[in-house]
Amino acid sequence: MEKIKYLIIALLISISSFAQDSNQYIIKFKLKQSRFSLNIMSHIKDHVNAIEFEFPTDKKTYNSLSVGDKIVDDFRVGSFIFNSTFSDWQITIVDKRIIYNK
């Protein structure tokens, strides 16, 4: 969870550092939990609870990331210790787009 906080802080900082380029560079992320389980309801719950969100960024960051890149893929130690389950958080880039301003 700590890495997710740092990712969001870095993204918010990048929002304020736009270059002279008037175009808007948007990256769409998907945040989901993934479990190793034979319980189909756990997999359905993970799929339903996944969220997607967009952040504007600068051109340099936009060009350095690709669709499909995993930004965060962390094993959840607490779930393993307290619930004996294997799960992790994943943040993946699912889309990129440019809004051209004239």
Biotite code that builds the C-alpha atoms (Angstrom):
import biotite.structure as struc

atoms = struc.array([
    struc.Atom([0.000, 0.000, 0.000], chain_id="A", res_id=1, res_name="MET", atom_name="CA", element="C"),
    struc.Atom([2.961, 2.272, 0.676], chain_id="A", res_id=2, res_name="GLU", atom_name="CA", element="C"),
    struc.Atom([4.083, 2.021, -2.971], chain_id="A", res_id=3, res_name="LYS", atom_name="CA", element="C"),
    struc.Atom([0.602, 2.927, -4.149], chain_id="A", res_id=4, res_name="ILE", atom_name="CA", element="C"),
    struc.Atom([0.750, 6.083, -2.032], chain_id="A", res_id=5, res_name="LYS", atom_name="CA", element="C"),
    struc.Atom([4.114, 7.034, -3.575], chain_id="A", res_id=6, res_name="TYR", atom_name="CA", element="C"),
    struc.Atom([2.779, 6.345, -7.075], chain_id="A", res_id=7, res_name="LEU", atom_name="CA", element="C"),
    struc.Atom([-0.177, 8.667, -6.530], chain_id="A", res_id=8, res_name="ILE", atom_name="CA", element="C"),
    struc.Atom([2.091, 11.383, -5.090], chain_id="A", res_id=9, res_name="ILE", atom_name="CA", element="C"),
    struc.Atom([4.434, 11.087, -8.089], chain_id="A", res_id=10, res_name="ALA", atom_name="CA", element="C"),
    struc.Atom([1.505, 11.329, -10.485], chain_id="A", res_id=11, res_name="LEU", atom_name="CA", element="C"),
    struc.Atom([0.136, 14.404, -8.750], chain_id="A", res_id=12, res_name="LEU", atom_name="CA", element="C"),
    struc.Atom([3.556, 16.062, -8.880], chain_id="A", res_id=13, res_name="ILE", atom_name="CA", element="C"),
    struc.Atom([3.820, 15.300, -12.595], chain_id="A", res_id=14, res_name="SER", atom_name="CA", element="C"),
    struc.Atom([0.475, 17.021, -13.154], chain_id="A", res_id=15, res_name="ILE", atom_name="CA", element="C"),
    struc.Atom([1.950, 20.298, -11.963], chain_id="A", res_id=16, res_name="SER", atom_name="CA", element="C"),
    struc.Atom([5.057, 20.004, -14.144], chain_id="A", res_id=17, res_name="SER", atom_name="CA", element="C"),
    struc.Atom([3.531, 20.240, -17.608], chain_id="A", res_id=18, res_name="PHE", atom_name="CA", element="C"),
    struc.Atom([5.839, 21.503, -20.338], chain_id="A", res_id=19, res_name="ALA", atom_name="CA", element="C"),
    struc.Atom([5.011, 24.271, -22.811], chain_id="A", res_id=20, res_name="GLN", atom_name="CA", element="C"),
    struc.Atom([3.216, 21.690, -24.934], chain_id="A", res_id=21, res_name="ASP", atom_name="CA", element="C"),
    struc.Atom([-0.486, 22.545, -24.823], chain_id="A", res_id=22, res_name="SER", atom_name="CA", element="C"),
    struc.Atom([-1.564, 18.953, -25.517], chain_id="A", res_id=23, res_name="ASN", atom_name="CA", element="C"),
    struc.Atom([-2.891, 16.869, -22.661], chain_id="A", res_id=24, res_name="GLN", atom_name="CA", element="C"),
    struc.Atom([-1.323, 13.437, -22.119], chain_id="A", res_id=25, res_name="TYR", atom_name="CA", element="C"),
    struc.Atom([-3.691, 11.086, -20.303], chain_id="A", res_id=26, res_name="ILE", atom_name="CA", element="C"),
    struc.Atom([-2.806, 7.683, -18.867], chain_id="A", res_id=27, res_name="ILE", atom_name="CA", element="C"),
    struc.Atom([-5.523, 5.275, -17.724], chain_id="A", res_id=28, res_name="LYS", atom_name="CA", element="C"),
    struc.Atom([-4.688, 2.873, -14.879], chain_id="A", res_id=29, res_name="PHE", atom_name="CA", element="C"),
    struc.Atom([-6.432, -0.238, -13.572], chain_id="A", res_id=30, res_name="LYS", atom_name="CA", element="C"),
    struc.Atom([-6.182, -1.127, -9.881], chain_id="A", res_id=31, res_name="LEU", atom_name="CA", element="C"),
    struc.Atom([-7.166, -4.631, -8.865], chain_id="A", res_id=32, res_name="LYS", atom_name="CA", element="C"),
    struc.Atom([-6.529, -7.324, -6.337], chain_id="A", res_id=33, res_name="GLN", atom_name="CA", element="C"),
    struc.Atom([-5.589, -10.757, -7.572], chain_id="A", res_id=34, res_name="SER", atom_name="CA", element="C"),
    struc.Atom([-5.844, -13.936, -5.487], chain_id="A", res_id=35, res_name="ARG", atom_name="CA", element="C"),
    struc.Atom([-4.563, -17.458, -5.821], chain_id="A", res_id=36, res_name="PHE", atom_name="CA", element="C"),
    struc.Atom([-7.707, -19.351, -4.941], chain_id="A", res_id=37, res_name="SER", atom_name="CA", element="C"),
    struc.Atom([-9.983, -22.137, -6.117], chain_id="A", res_id=38, res_name="LEU", atom_name="CA", element="C"),
    struc.Atom([-13.016, -20.195, -4.927], chain_id="A", res_id=39, res_name="ASN", atom_name="CA", element="C"),
    struc.Atom([-14.769, -18.759, -7.979], chain_id="A", res_id=40, res_name="ILE", atom_name="CA", element="C"),
    struc.Atom([-16.532, -16.144, -5.830], chain_id="A", res_id=41, res_name="MET", atom_name="CA", element="C"),
    struc.Atom([-13.143, -14.655, -4.850], chain_id="A", res_id=42, res_name="SER", atom_name="CA", element="C"),
    struc.Atom([-12.241, -14.223, -8.510], chain_id="A", res_id=43, res_name="HIS", atom_name="CA", element="C"),
    struc.Atom([-15.609, -12.663, -9.314], chain_id="A", res_id=44, res_name="ILE", atom_name="CA", element="C"),
    struc.Atom([-15.243, -10.296, -6.343], chain_id="A", res_id=45, res_name="LYS", atom_name="CA", element="C"),
    struc.Atom([-11.761, -9.241, -7.509], chain_id="A", res_id=46, res_name="ASP", atom_name="CA", element="C"),
    struc.Atom([-13.046, -8.572, -11.024], chain_id="A", res_id=47, res_name="HIS", atom_name="CA", element="C"),
    struc.Atom([-16.061, -6.555, -9.823], chain_id="A", res_id=48, res_name="VAL", atom_name="CA", element="C"),
    struc.Atom([-13.989, -4.489, -7.377], chain_id="A", res_id=49, res_name="ASN", atom_name="CA", element="C"),
    struc.Atom([-11.328, -3.523, -9.935], chain_id="A", res_id=50, res_name="ALA", atom_name="CA", element="C"),
    struc.Atom([-11.319, 0.199, -10.684], chain_id="A", res_id=51, res_name="ILE", atom_name="CA", element="C"),
    struc.Atom([-9.948, 2.284, -13.517], chain_id="A", res_id=52, res_name="GLU", atom_name="CA", element="C"),
    struc.Atom([-8.839, 5.881, -13.187], chain_id="A", res_id=53, res_name="PHE", atom_name="CA", element="C"),
    struc.Atom([-7.083, 8.443, -15.363], chain_id="A", res_id=54, res_name="GLU", atom_name="CA", element="C"),
    struc.Atom([-4.305, 10.900, -14.630], chain_id="A", res_id=55, res_name="PHE", atom_name="CA", element="C"),
    struc.Atom([-2.913, 13.631, -16.848], chain_id="A", res_id=56, res_name="PRO", atom_name="CA", element="C"),
    struc.Atom([0.862, 13.597, -17.062], chain_id="A", res_id=57, res_name="THR", atom_name="CA", element="C"),
    struc.Atom([3.703, 15.284, -18.884], chain_id="A", res_id=58, res_name="ASP", atom_name="CA", element="C"),
    struc.Atom([4.955, 14.194, -22.301], chain_id="A", res_id=59, res_name="LYS", atom_name="CA", element="C"),
    struc.Atom([8.146, 12.592, -20.958], chain_id="A", res_id=60, res_name="LYS", atom_name="CA", element="C"),
    struc.Atom([6.257, 10.332, -18.532], chain_id="A", res_id=61, res_name="THR", atom_name="CA", element="C"),
    struc.Atom([3.635, 9.564, -21.194], chain_id="A", res_id=62, res_name="TYR", atom_name="CA", element="C"),
    struc.Atom([6.316, 8.423, -23.643], chain_id="A", res_id=63, res_name="ASN", atom_name="CA", element="C"),
    struc.Atom([8.181, 6.349, -21.034], chain_id="A", res_id=64, res_name="SER", atom_name="CA", element="C"),
    struc.Atom([5.149, 4.162, -20.225], chain_id="A", res_id=65, res_name="LEU", atom_name="CA", element="C"),
    struc.Atom([3.376, 1.626, -22.432], chain_id="A", res_id=66, res_name="SER", atom_name="CA", element="C"),
    struc.Atom([-0.020, -0.014, -22.351], chain_id="A", res_id=67, res_name="VAL", atom_name="CA", element="C"),
    struc.Atom([0.303, -3.224, -20.344], chain_id="A", res_id=68, res_name="GLY", atom_name="CA", element="C"),
    struc.Atom([3.107, -1.971, -18.067], chain_id="A", res_id=69, res_name="ASP", atom_name="CA", element="C"),
    struc.Atom([2.677, -3.048, -14.448], chain_id="A", res_id=70, res_name="LYS", atom_name="CA", element="C"),
    struc.Atom([3.348, -0.118, -12.158], chain_id="A", res_id=71, res_name="ILE", atom_name="CA", element="C"),
    struc.Atom([2.694, -2.003, -8.910], chain_id="A", res_id=72, res_name="VAL", atom_name="CA", element="C"),
    struc.Atom([2.597, -5.773, -8.371], chain_id="A", res_id=73, res_name="ASP", atom_name="CA", element="C"),
    struc.Atom([2.933, -6.315, -4.612], chain_id="A", res_id=74, res_name="ASP", atom_name="CA", element="C"),
    struc.Atom([2.306, -9.427, -2.577], chain_id="A", res_id=75, res_name="PHE", atom_name="CA", element="C"),
    struc.Atom([-0.033, -8.740, 0.361], chain_id="A", res_id=76, res_name="ARG", atom_name="CA", element="C"),
    struc.Atom([1.849, -10.121, 3.371], chain_id="A", res_id=77, res_name="VAL", atom_name="CA", element="C"),
    struc.Atom([-0.948, -9.228, 5.803], chain_id="A", res_id=78, res_name="GLY", atom_name="CA", element="C"),
    struc.Atom([-3.468, -11.364, 3.918], chain_id="A", res_id=79, res_name="SER", atom_name="CA", element="C"),
    struc.Atom([-1.079, -14.285, 4.041], chain_id="A", res_id=80, res_name="PHE", atom_name="CA", element="C"),
    struc.Atom([-0.383, -13.926, 7.773], chain_id="A", res_id=81, res_name="ILE", atom_name="CA", element="C"),
    struc.Atom([-3.947, -13.258, 8.957], chain_id="A", res_id=82, res_name="PHE", atom_name="CA", element="C"),
    struc.Atom([-6.079, -15.092, 6.374], chain_id="A", res_id=83, res_name="ASN", atom_name="CA", element="C"),
    struc.Atom([-3.644, -17.647, 4.896], chain_id="A", res_id=84, res_name="SER", atom_name="CA", element="C"),
    struc.Atom([-4.441, -16.363, 1.397], chain_id="A", res_id=85, res_name="THR", atom_name="CA", element="C"),
    struc.Atom([-2.115, -15.483, -1.441], chain_id="A", res_id=86, res_name="PHE", atom_name="CA", element="C"),
    struc.Atom([-3.072, -12.173, -2.990], chain_id="A", res_id=87, res_name="SER", atom_name="CA", element="C"),
    struc.Atom([-1.482, -9.069, -4.456], chain_id="A", res_id=88, res_name="ASP", atom_name="CA", element="C"),
    struc.Atom([-2.306, -5.565, -5.657], chain_id="A", res_id=89, res_name="TRP", atom_name="CA", element="C"),
    struc.Atom([-1.753, -4.744, -9.296], chain_id="A", res_id=90, res_name="GLN", atom_name="CA", element="C"),
    struc.Atom([-1.756, -1.371, -10.999], chain_id="A", res_id=91, res_name="ILE", atom_name="CA", element="C"),
    struc.Atom([-1.527, -1.693, -14.758], chain_id="A", res_id=92, res_name="THR", atom_name="CA", element="C"),
    struc.Atom([-1.642, 0.834, -17.595], chain_id="A", res_id=93, res_name="ILE", atom_name="CA", element="C"),
    struc.Atom([-4.691, -0.002, -19.714], chain_id="A", res_id=94, res_name="VAL", atom_name="CA", element="C"),
    struc.Atom([-4.876, 2.976, -22.077], chain_id="A", res_id=95, res_name="ASP", atom_name="CA", element="C"),
    struc.Atom([-3.076, 6.126, -23.191], chain_id="A", res_id=96, res_name="LYS", atom_name="CA", element="C"),
    struc.Atom([-4.462, 9.041, -25.127], chain_id="A", res_id=97, res_name="ARG", atom_name="CA", element="C"),
    struc.Atom([-3.546, 12.544, -26.194], chain_id="A", res_id=98, res_name="ILE", atom_name="CA", element="C"),
    struc.Atom([-6.001, 15.410, -26.289], chain_id="A", res_id=99, res_name="ILE", atom_name="CA", element="C"),
    struc.Atom([-4.746, 17.813, -28.932], chain_id="A", res_id=100, res_name="TYR", atom_name="CA", element="C"),
    struc.Atom([-5.363, 21.468, -28.148], chain_id="A", res_id=101, res_name="ASN", atom_name="CA", element="C"),
    struc.Atom([-5.269, 23.982, -30.943], chain_id="A", res_id=102, res_name="LYS", atom_name="CA", element="C"),
])
